[in-house]
């Protein structure tokens, strides 16, 4: 399952991760630290919605 930023549309794909910000490929969205923010617009995890 992927997660989409409700503000800017950035898609977090657990298969890809966010290596630029220390999130390794294979990291589930739930396992990302709570202080992680959207790499594109800077909002928190609470602004993301699950997308199948």
MMTF fields as JSON, N, C-alpha, C and O atoms, coordinates in Angstrom:
{
  "mmtfVersion": "1.0.0",
  "mmtfProducer": "UNKNOWN",
  "numBonds": 207,
  "numAtoms": 208,
  "numGroups": 52,
  "numChains": 1,
  "numModels": 1,
  "chainsPerModel": [1],
  "groupsPerChain": [52],
  "chainIdList": ["A"],
  "bondAtomList": [4, 2, 8, 6, 12, 10, 16, 14, 20, 18, 24, 22, 28, 26, 32, 30, 36, 34, 40, 38, 44, 42, 48, 46, 52, 50, 56, 54, 60, 58, 64, 62, 68, 66, 72, 70, 76, 74, 80, 78, 84, 82, 88, 86, 92, 90, 96, 94, 100, 98, 104, 102, 108, 106, 112, 110, 116, 114, 120, 118, 124, 122, 128, 126, 132, 130, 136, 134, 140, 138, 144, 142, 148, 146, 152, 150, 156, 154, 160, 158, 164, 162, 168, 166, 172, 170, 176, 174, 180, 178, 184, 182, 188, 186, 192, 190, 196, 194, 200, 198, 204, 202],
  "bondOrderList": [1, 1, 1, 1, 1, 1, 1, 1, 1, 1, 1, 1, 1, 1, 1, 1, 1, 1, 1, 1, 1, 1, 1, 1, 1, 1, 1, 1, 1, 1, 1, 1, 1, 1, 1, 1, 1, 1, 1, 1, 1, 1, 1, 1, 1, 1, 1, 1, 1, 1, 1],
  "groupList": [{"groupName": "UNK", "atomNameList": ["N", "CA", "C", "O"], "elementList": ["N", "C", "C", "O"], "formalChargeList": [0, 0, 0, 0], "bondAtomList": [1, 0, 2, 1, 3, 2], "bondOrderList": [1, 1, 2], "singleLetterCode": "X", "chemCompType": "L-PEPTIDE LINKING"}],
  "groupTypeList": [0, 0, 0, 0, 0, 0, 0, 0, 0, 0, 0, 0, 0, 0, 0, 0, 0, 0, 0, 0, 0, 0, 0, 0, 0, 0, 0, 0, 0, 0, 0, 0, 0, 0, 0, 0, 0, 0, 0, 0, 0, 0, 0, 0, 0, 0, 0, 0, 0, 0, 0, 0],
  "groupIdList": [1, 2, 3, 4, 5, 6, 7, 8, 9, 10, 11, 12, 13, 14, 15, 16, 17, 18, 19, 20, 21, 22, 23, 24, 25, 26, 27, 28, 29, 30, 31, 32, 33, 34, 35, 36, 37, 38, 39, 40, 41, 42, 43, 44, 45, 46, 47, 48, 49, 50, 51, 52],
  "secStructList": [7, 3, 3, 3, 3, 6, 6, 6, 7, 7, 3, 3, 3, 6, 6, 6, 7, 5, 4, 4, 4, 6, 5, 7, 6, 6, 7, 7, 4, 4, 4, 1, 7, 6, 6, 7, 5, 7, 6, 6, 6, 7, 7, 5, 4, 4, 4, 3, 3, 3, 3, 7],
  "xCoordList": [0.84, 0.0, 0.883, 1.906, 0.489, 1.209, 0.442, -0.736, 1.107, 0.496, 0.714, 1.823, -0.366, -0.335, -0.505, -1.37, 0.328, 0.21, -1.046, -1.218, -1.927, -3.174, -2.962, -3.861, -1.783, -1.513, -0.915, -1.381, 0.125, 0.843, 0.795, 1.167, 0.344, 0.255, 1.473, 1.499, 2.496, 3.664, 3.215, 2.362, 3.796, 3.44, 4.608, 5.714, 4.346, 5.344, 5.087, 4.017, 6.081, 6.01, 6.973, 8.183, 6.474, 7.355, 8.437, 9.515, 8.178, 9.192, 10.382, 11.501, 10.147, 11.189, 11.793, 12.995, 10.963, 11.426, 11.651, 11.095, 12.457, 12.824, 14.278, 14.584, 15.17, 16.581, 17.229, 18.172, 16.744, 17.299, 17.089, 17.822, 16.078, 15.762, 15.908, 15.307, 16.716, 17.061, 16.047, 16.151, 15.06, 14.062, 14.428, 14.322, 14.854, 15.332, 14.192, 13.063, 14.481, 13.481, 12.989, 13.773, 11.706, 11.12, 10.555, 10.025, 10.659, 10.143, 8.648, 8.224, 7.856, 6.408, 6.118, 6.858, 5.042, 4.675, 4.516, 4.914, 3.935, 3.719, 5.029, 5.058, 6.114, 7.409, 8.286, 9.374, 7.809, 8.554, 8.43, 7.352, 9.513, 9.442, 8.352, 8.09, 7.727, 6.631, 7.067, 6.231, 8.363, 8.82, 9.189, 9.622, 9.013, 9.248, 8.211, 7.055, 8.614, 7.692, 7.768, 8.748, 6.742, 6.694, 7.923, 8.184, 8.679, 9.876, 9.577, 10.45, 8.358, 8.031, 7.451, 7.799, 6.558, 5.896, 6.061, 5.717, 6.582, 6.912, 5.817, 6.01, 4.661, 3.626, 3.922, 4.704, 3.304, 3.549, 2.803, 2.0, 3.101, 2.498, 0.973, 0.318, 0.407, -1.045, -1.761, -2.968, -1.027, -1.616, -1.56, -1.833, -1.213, -1.134, -2.327, -2.842, -2.759, -3.859, -3.385, -2.591, -3.882, -3.542, -4.161, -5.282, -3.389, -3.867, -3.511, -2.358, -4.505, -4.231, -3.754, -3.475],
  "yCoordList": [-1.183, 0.0, 1.244, 1.285, 2.254, 3.515, 4.565, 4.384, 5.642, 6.726, 8.039, 8.347, 8.812, 10.042, 11.249, 11.264, 12.26, 13.512, 14.235, 14.493, 14.561, 15.236, 16.681, 17.286, 17.238, 18.633, 18.79, 19.61, 17.997, 18.214, 17.035, 17.179, 15.872, 14.723, 13.814, 12.838, 14.122, 13.238, 11.834, 11.672, 10.823, 9.441, 8.757, 8.679, 8.262, 7.449, 5.991, 5.449, 5.367, 3.954, 3.194, 3.404, 2.317, 1.584, 0.789, 0.579, 0.347, -0.393, 0.485, -0.009, 1.788, 2.736, 3.432, 3.693, 3.733, 4.467, 5.94, 6.464, 6.593, 8.0, 8.124, 8.703, 7.568, 7.472, 8.828, 8.928, 9.867, 11.208, 11.683, 12.542, 11.116, 11.524, 10.375, 10.392, 9.377, 8.306, 7.186, 6.376, 7.12, 6.058, 5.009, 5.253, 3.854, 2.803, 2.156, 2.09, 1.678, 0.904, -0.267, -0.903, -0.548, -1.624, -1.171, -1.987, 0.13, 0.652, 0.932, 1.744, 0.258, 0.491, 1.912, 2.465, 2.5, 3.861, 3.978, 4.976, 2.954, 2.972, 2.986, 3.412, 2.525, 2.443, 3.682, 3.779, 4.62, 5.868, 6.679, 6.727, 7.316, 8.13, 9.2, 9.731, 9.508, 10.474, 11.884, 12.702, 12.179, 13.523, 13.656, 14.72, 12.562, 12.622, 13.531, 13.545, 14.294, 15.172, 14.906, 14.344, 15.306, 15.151, 15.823, 16.993, 15.109, 15.691, 16.852, 17.68, 16.917, 17.972, 19.226, 20.34, 19.056, 20.251, 20.435, 21.492, 19.422, 19.595, 19.325, 19.599, 18.79, 18.466, 17.128, 16.335, 16.876, 15.669, 14.445, 14.532, 13.303, 12.032, 12.038, 11.314, 12.837, 12.85, 13.375, 13.184, 14.033, 14.591, 13.605, 13.986, 12.349, 11.334, 10.4, 10.117, 9.927, 8.961, 7.713, 7.793, 6.562, 5.299, 5.255, 5.712, 4.687, 4.522, 3.114, 2.693, 2.389, 1.02, 1.01, -0.055],
  "zCoordList": [0.0, 0.0, 0.0, 0.684, -0.766, -0.828, -0.026, 0.281, 0.303, 1.075, 0.341, -0.096, 0.21, -0.564, 0.344, 1.22, 0.127, 0.869, 0.407, -0.784, 1.354, 1.034, 0.59, 0.006, 0.861, 0.542, -0.856, -1.647, -1.159, -2.423, -3.386, -4.551, -2.923, -3.811, -3.835, -4.585, -3.014, -2.931, -2.53, -1.658, -3.175, -2.865, -2.157, -2.694, -0.939, -0.236, -0.59, -0.312, -1.205, -1.565, -0.663, -0.754, 0.207, 1.119, 0.399, 0.956, -0.813, -1.574, -1.922, -2.065, -2.059, -2.446, -1.23, -1.197, -0.233, 0.945, 0.622, -0.344, 1.423, 1.236, 1.67, 2.713, 0.848, 1.23, 1.467, 2.252, 0.808, 1.02, 2.453, 2.942, 3.127, 4.494, 5.49, 6.565, 5.12, 6.051, 6.19, 7.111, 5.291, 5.352, 4.304, 3.102, 4.767, 3.88, 3.093, 3.58, 1.876, 1.135, 1.977, 2.682, 1.902, 2.689, 4.021, 4.775, 4.329, 5.594, 5.479, 4.657, 6.305, 6.313, 6.781, 7.595, 6.268, 6.647, 8.158, 8.758, 8.765, 10.211, 10.99, 12.145, 10.368, 11.044, 10.838, 11.406, 10.029, 9.84, 11.128, 11.72, 11.572, 12.795, 12.698, 11.619, 13.819, 13.843, 13.449, 13.063, 13.541, 13.183, 11.702, 11.26, 10.934, 9.489, 8.855, 9.28, 7.836, 7.124, 5.633, 5.145, 4.917, 3.469, 2.854, 3.134, 2.025, 1.423, 0.474, 0.215, -0.042, -0.994, -0.35, -0.743, 0.648, 1.195, 2.708, 3.237, 3.408, 4.816, 5.831, 7.016, 5.405, 6.387, 7.041, 6.515, 8.18, 8.945, 8.411, 7.482, 9.036, 8.626, 8.698, 7.948, 9.582, 9.744, 8.504, 8.354, 7.622, 6.395, 5.225, 4.087, 5.489, 4.447, 4.523, 5.605, 3.373, 3.282, 2.547, 1.61, 2.987, 2.34, 0.953, 0.733, 0.016, -1.353, -1.804, -1.701, -2.305, -2.759, -4.183, -4.733]
}
